[in-house]
Amino acid sequence: MAQRKRMAYNVSRDILDEETLDEIAEKADSNPSLCDKLKKSLRSSGPKAKKRLLGTLPIISWLPRYPFKENALGDLISGISVGIMQLPQGMAYALLASVPPVFGLYSSFYPVLIYFLFGTSKHISIGTYAVMSVMIGSVTERLAPESDFMTFDNMSNSSIVDLVSRDAARVRVAAAVTCLSGLFQVLLGLLQLGFLVTYLSEPLVRGYTTGAAIHVIVSQLKYTFGINPKRHNGPMSLIYTVLEVCYLVPKTNIGTLVVSIVAIICLILTKELNAYLSKKIPVPIPVELLGIVIATVISWQVNLNEQFGVDVVGKIPTGLQAPVVPDFSLFSQVIGDAFALAFVGYGIAISLGRIFALKYGYNVDSNQEFIALGLSNSIGGFFQCFAISCSMSRTMVQESTGGKTQVAGALSAIVILFITLWIGVLFQDLPKAVLAAIIYVNLHGMMKQFLDIPALWRTNKIDMVVWVVTFILTVLLNPDLGLLASLVFSLLTVIFRTQLPQYSRLGQIPNTDIYKPVEDYNQVREVPGIFIFRSSATLYYANAEMYQEALEKKSGFKINKILSAKKKLEAKREKFERKIAKKAAKKKTHEMVEETAKEDIAVIPMDYMPDPSLPRAIILDLSAVNFLDTVGVKTLRRIQSEYGQIGIEVFLACCQTGVVDNLKSGGFFNDKVTKSCLFSTVHDAVLHCQTSGILSPEQENTETYF
């Protein structure tokens, strides 16, 4: 390879400190008062009002310009495909939420239409989602357990469950927690707090959804084996449920188990065939729909419920129900669950929405997505829906079948409406074991997320730890507490990283104005008499002490020892001066004072002189510091004061505007310390030290690139 030719260049300008730079550039007031901010936010104009309206109701901006010829056919095919897919998934996920299957259809209709009006993502499929459903199920079964609805049956002389009352109570709970979670989402969107979901990192979300998938699988075992285990709540409930299932396995209903095994095998084989034919057929085979149709017909013909005791869906009411006001008295009992649902649902939807937005070149408004999902859930709660989010599998089908806009989602809702009004009643004989099989097969994508562990081990071990810990906490503590504990752990890893940053001693690359760590580059040389120090993290209360310790370690001398020696020297001199004064007062003669002084002159300690091996200036590179709290400001002030006492000047370089404001408000500057100790670049600070007489004559004569 030919040697790269070095381009020589020279920069001719004055050395600029922060104070001089503010005068030349005429620094403006970047901190308006709170009153001015409020006035500006309330001030409105025609274009601004129009922009707000279009932002709040995005359909107004894109629907009138809908390219009918280009998108209509693709959206139509996609809408029908997703709608058909919504039918079995909605009914199956209703079982996860512990509510009758028809409410899964309602949840696949109302929220989808609302998102069509307010959403900004063109490709995600809103509706029922396994993780959200199992979180709802944990709430409904906790607040409406079967034990509260046991009645004595005189015919069988035993206790039975009043299913009608139980289901009605659970629907009320599901609607209440869904409505409250939607209100949380709307509030967070109005407060422009969409950025909060960034704290749900990708490893955390993937570990959490994998852990929640384990809860989903365990919750469906009772439908697979035809058993009725007790419901356990709270931490470790999944372990207790698994032990309970193992205890009841000998009581398995053979007919139900056979139906489950056959359904799972057929679904897996058909999905593999679907994947094989994906490039040869324009629309994928509706595997789940065919499965529930065939299973329903066989169950009806063979009478699986009466002949073999196979549990079936049962009565499905036709038509839509009138809206019902949620039970507000339940809000206080589900507030924690609602907040978890709000964050999990939004985090999954916005993550997938951004992936497709990046792929197809459009923007997704994070705050508007909060509002859209919030309205979908809060209004859906009035129609007895349970919390919804975005489904990965349906979204992939919507995109692969040609869906290009939110119209595909609206068409899928129309398909669900048609099924709810006229066709739903035909699925009364559908075995619940088939719905459980559909759930198992649809979770295979989440099970593949276990492959994240070796991949993260190779790329980022801390992210791998976050994934594993999140998974374990979610499995052991349930999805609600697991999310909170996982989020706390994830934030602790961030704090841990900022507390253990990389500290560097910088030197100059010859003939450049670039400064790099001396330990990382062989040709980097330290500037004589100047110690340049940099941290890779911001400076705040959690790492302020370590910052000072690292500064001492990198500089090679202990400031406290030098200050202690200086104080002892000063104390010794003061003691000697007091001795002289005492003798002078006793003898009352000037001659005696001079004579005494001559006697002791040999032992008078000299004034403190800086060690020539110590640097004459320290430059703190603050380029990585994006804010300073009061502890950080005090730390810098202490460093400047302590090192100044032993004759070492301290300068700050590469301070961001916010950091300068923090220094000002924190009381860093005074009559002696001004902005003249701040420099925009490390090189300006170095040149200032070399030209201002701070260094010794030998150090000033060293060559530095100008």
Buried (B, 14 or more C-beta within 10 A) or exposed (E): EEEEEEEEEEEEEEBBBBEBBBEEEEEEEEEEEEEEEEEEEEEEEEEEEEEEEEBBEBBEBBEEEBEEEEBBEBBBBBBBBBBBBBBBBBBBBBBBBBBBBBBBBBBBBBBBBBBBBBBBBBBBBBBBBBBBBBBBBBBBBBBBBBEEBBEEEEEEEEEEBBEEEBBBBBBBBBBBBBBBBBBBBBBBBEEEEBEBBEEBBBBBBBBBBBBBBBBBBBBBBBBBBBBEBEBBEEBEBBEBBBEBBEEBEEEBBEBBBBBBEBBBEBBBEBBEEBEEEEEEEEBBBBBBBBBBBEBBEBBBEBEBBEEBEBBBBBEBEEEBEEEEEBEEEBBEBBBEBBBBBBBBBBBBBBBBBBBBBEEEEEEBBBBBBBBBBBBBBBBBBBBBBBBBBBBBBBBBBBBBBBBBBBBBBBBBBBBBBEBBEEEBBBBBBBBBBBBBBBBBBBBEEBEEBEEBBEEBBEEEEBBBBBBBBBBBBBBBBBBBBBBBBBBEBBEEBEEEEBEEBEBBBBBBBEEEBEBBBBEEEEEBEBBBBBBBBBBBBBBBEBBBEBBBEBBEEBBEBEBEEBBEEBEEBEEEBEEBEEEBEEBBEEEEEEEEBEEBEEEEEEEEEEEBEBEEEBBBBBBBBBBBBBEBBEBBBBBBBEBBEBBBBBBBBBBBBBBBEBBBBBBEEBEBBEEEBEBEBBBBBBBBBBBBBBEEEBBEEEBBEEEBBE
